[in-house]
């Protein structure tokens, strides 16, 4: 490359004009920023009166008191069949699972008894029915 104040090209001896500007130096473009991962979607239980219980990523055990506090439409005479620790919902690698917590009266998932059958994957719109006391819908939001 020629010196900034050179009058002639050092390679070919062509006269340089004062208006000649050096070619811009190529610069590597900066890398694009990594996309920001969207937060994981939260699982939600929709109770008969449309009240909601959010499910944390770490999971949670649900029982009689949770349903009684969250919903005003589940009759007390139905709640007596729900155990204090009735079923567990938790997340594992982006998927939600439910498992009966060895409740006295079992848990139905879409009409199928899951007590003693281990964890079952939950899908959008699944219906959970603890002890036949309430139809609860699972949603992802």
C-alpha positions as CSV (number, residue, x, y, z in Angstrom):
1,X,0.0,0.0,0.0
2,X,1.2,3.5,-0.8
3,X,2.2,6.0,1.9
4,X,-0.5,8.6,2.5
5,X,1.6,11.4,1.0
6,X,3.0,9.5,-2.0
7,X,2.8,11.1,-5.4
8,X,3.3,7.9,-7.4
9,X,2.2,4.3,-7.0
10,X,5.0,2.3,-5.5
11,X,4.1,-0.8,-7.6
12,X,3.5,0.6,-11.1
13,X,4.7,4.3,-10.9
14,X,1.4,5.7,-12.0
15,X,0.9,9.2,-10.7
16,X,-1.5,9.5,-7.8
17,X,-4.0,12.3,-7.8
18,X,-4.7,14.2,-4.6
19,X,-8.4,13.2,-4.9
20,X,-7.6,9.5,-4.9
21,X,-8.9,8.0,-1.8
22,X,-7.7,4.7,-0.5
23,X,-10.0,1.8,-0.8
24,X,-11.9,1.0,2.3
25,X,-10.5,-1.9,4.4
26,X,-12.9,-4.9,4.5
27,X,-14.1,-5.5,8.0
28,X,-15.6,-8.8,9.0
29,X,-19.3,-8.2,9.9
30,X,-20.0,-8.6,13.5
31,X,-21.9,-11.8,14.3
32,X,-25.7,-11.6,14.7
33,X,-26.9,-11.6,18.2
34,X,-28.1,-14.9,19.4
35,X,-31.9,-15.1,19.5
36,X,-33.3,-14.7,22.9
37,X,-35.0,-17.9,23.9
38,X,-38.6,-17.4,24.7
39,X,-39.6,-18.2,28.2
40,X,-41.1,-21.7,28.7
41,X,-44.8,-21.7,28.6
42,X,-46.6,-22.2,31.9
43,X,-49.0,-25.0,32.6
44,X,-52.3,-23.9,34.0
45,X,-55.2,-25.8,35.6
46,X,-58.6,-24.4,34.7
47,X,-61.2,-25.2,37.4
48,X,-65.0,-25.5,36.8
49,X,-65.6,-21.9,37.6
50,X,-62.8,-20.9,35.1
51,X,-60.5,-19.9,38.0
52,X,-56.9,-20.8,37.3
53,X,-54.0,-22.4,39.2
54,X,-50.6,-21.8,37.6
55,X,-48.1,-24.7,37.7
56,X,-44.5,-23.7,38.5
57,X,-41.6,-25.3,36.5
58,X,-40.5,-27.3,39.5
59,X,-43.9,-28.9,39.9
60,X,-46.4,-29.1,42.7
61,X,-48.7,-31.4,44.6
62,X,-52.4,-30.6,44.4
63,X,-55.0,-31.5,46.9
64,X,-58.2,-30.7,48.7
65,X,-57.1,-27.3,50.0
66,X,-55.8,-26.1,46.6
67,X,-59.1,-26.8,45.0
68,X,-61.2,-25.4,47.8
69,X,-59.1,-22.1,47.8
70,X,-59.1,-21.7,44.0
71,X,-62.7,-22.5,43.2
72,X,-66.0,-21.6,44.8
73,X,-68.1,-23.9,42.6
74,X,-66.7,-27.3,43.8
75,X,-69.2,-28.6,46.4
76,X,-67.8,-29.4,49.8
77,X,-69.5,-32.8,49.8
78,X,-67.4,-33.6,46.6
79,X,-64.2,-32.1,48.1
80,X,-64.3,-34.6,51.0
81,X,-63.2,-37.3,48.5
82,X,-60.1,-35.4,47.4
83,X,-57.0,-36.2,49.4
84,X,-54.8,-33.5,51.0
85,X,-52.0,-34.6,48.6
86,X,-54.0,-36.0,45.7
87,X,-51.9,-35.6,42.5
88,X,-48.6,-34.1,41.4
89,X,-47.9,-32.1,38.2
90,X,-44.4,-31.3,37.2
91,X,-42.4,-30.3,34.1
92,X,-39.5,-32.3,32.7
93,X,-37.6,-31.2,29.6
94,X,-40.4,-28.9,28.5
95,X,-43.2,-31.5,28.9
96,X,-45.7,-31.6,31.7
97,X,-46.5,-34.8,33.6
98,X,-49.1,-35.9,36.1
99,X,-49.0,-38.6,38.7
100,X,-51.5,-39.7,41.3
101,X,-50.0,-39.1,44.8
102,X,-51.3,-42.4,46.2
103,X,-54.6,-40.7,46.9
104,X,-57.4,-42.6,48.6
105,X,-59.9,-42.2,45.7
106,X,-57.7,-42.0,42.6
107,X,-57.3,-39.6,39.7
108,X,-58.8,-39.8,36.3
109,X,-57.0,-38.4,33.3
110,X,-59.3,-38.1,30.3
111,X,-61.6,-40.7,32.0
112,X,-58.8,-43.2,32.6
113,X,-57.7,-44.1,36.2
114,X,-54.0,-43.3,36.6
115,X,-53.5,-44.3,40.3
116,X,-50.6,-46.7,40.6
117,X,-49.7,-46.3,36.9
118,X,-46.8,-43.9,37.3
119,X,-46.4,-40.6,35.5
120,X,-48.5,-39.7,32.5
121,X,-47.7,-36.9,30.0
122,X,-50.2,-34.1,30.0
123,X,-51.3,-32.5,26.7
124,X,-53.2,-29.3,26.0
125,X,-56.9,-29.7,26.9
126,X,-56.5,-32.9,29.0
127,X,-59.1,-33.4,31.6
128,X,-58.1,-34.2,35.2
129,X,-60.7,-35.5,37.6
130,X,-59.5,-36.0,41.2
131,X,-61.8,-38.5,43.0
132,X,-64.6,-37.6,40.7
133,X,-65.0,-34.3,42.5
134,X,-64.2,-31.8,39.7
135,X,-63.4,-31.7,36.0
136,X,-60.2,-29.7,35.7
137,X,-58.7,-28.8,32.4
138,X,-55.0,-28.6,31.7
139,X,-53.8,-25.7,29.5
140,X,-50.4,-24.4,28.4
141,X,-50.1,-20.6,28.2
